[in-house]
Amino acid sequence: MQDPAESHASDSQRRRAYFRANLKVIAVLLLIWAFVSFGCGILLAPWLNQFYLPGTGYKLGFWFAQQGSIYVFVLLIFAYVLIMNRLDRRYGVEED
């Protein structure tokens, strides 16, 4: 039979590991969002404007500022759901 103190310690370690993994996922996704929104849509827009979105004629910097960052944000939401579902299963905290 497992000692209750050991069980509590391992449960606490598992919760901390899950929380750290969650924070890593959030940090990476926020960095991607910031790069696309602020980097491509604002800071790099003048450089990106020398390229055009294929088949449209829109400058790429303009497209990132107006549409691209929104599309990437929606994709990041779906990525977060998929990644967190995997983490939930790995750490045994998935919902029914």
N, C-alpha and C positions, 0 to 999 in steps of 0.2 A: 504494500500500500504506500502511496506517495505521501510524503510529509506535506501538510497544508502550507507551511512556510515556503517550501520549494515550489509548490504549485502556484502560490501567489507571486513568487519571484519570476517564474517562467512566464506567467500570464502578463505580468507587468513588462517584461522584456519584449514579449510578442506585441503588446500594444504600442510600446515605444518604437519598435521596428516598423510597424504598420504606419504609425504617424509620420516617421521619418520618410518612408517611401512615398506617402501621400504628399508631403511637402516637396520632395524632389520632383514629382510629377507636375505639381502646380508651378514650381519655379521654372521648369523647362518650358511648359506651355505658355507661361506669362512672358518669358524671354522671346519665344517665337512670335507671340502676339505683338510685343513691343517693337521687335525688329521690323515686322511687316507693316504695322500701323505707323510708327514714328520714323523708322529707318527708311523703308521703301516709299511710304506715302508723303514724307516731309523732307527728311534730310537727304536722301538719295534721289528724290524726284527729278531734280534738274539733270542729273546724269542719266537716269532711266528714261527720260523723255527723248533721248536720241534713238530709242527703240520703239517699235510700234507693236501693239497687240495683234498677233496674226489674224488676218481676215476681217479686221475692223477699221483700222486706220487711226485708232486712239493711241495716244502716246502712253507708254507703259507707266511712267510716273503718275500721270493723271489717273490712269485706270486703277492703280494701287490705292491712290488717295480716295477715289470715289467708290469703287466696287471691290477691288481685290482684298482689301483688309477686312471687309465684311464677310466675304466668302471664306477667307482663312479663319476668321473668328468662329464661324459656324462649323467648319471642319475641326477646329480645336475642341469645340464642345463635344462632338461625336468621338474624337480621340480620347478625351478625358473620360467619357462614359465607358468606352471599351477598356481602357487601361485600368480604371478603378474597379470594374467588374472582375478583371483578372486578379488585381491585388486583394480584393475582398475574398475571392475564392482561395487564394494562396494563404491568407491569414485567418481564414475560417470565420469571417464576419459578413458573409453574403446574406442578402435578403431573400426570402422565399418568393 
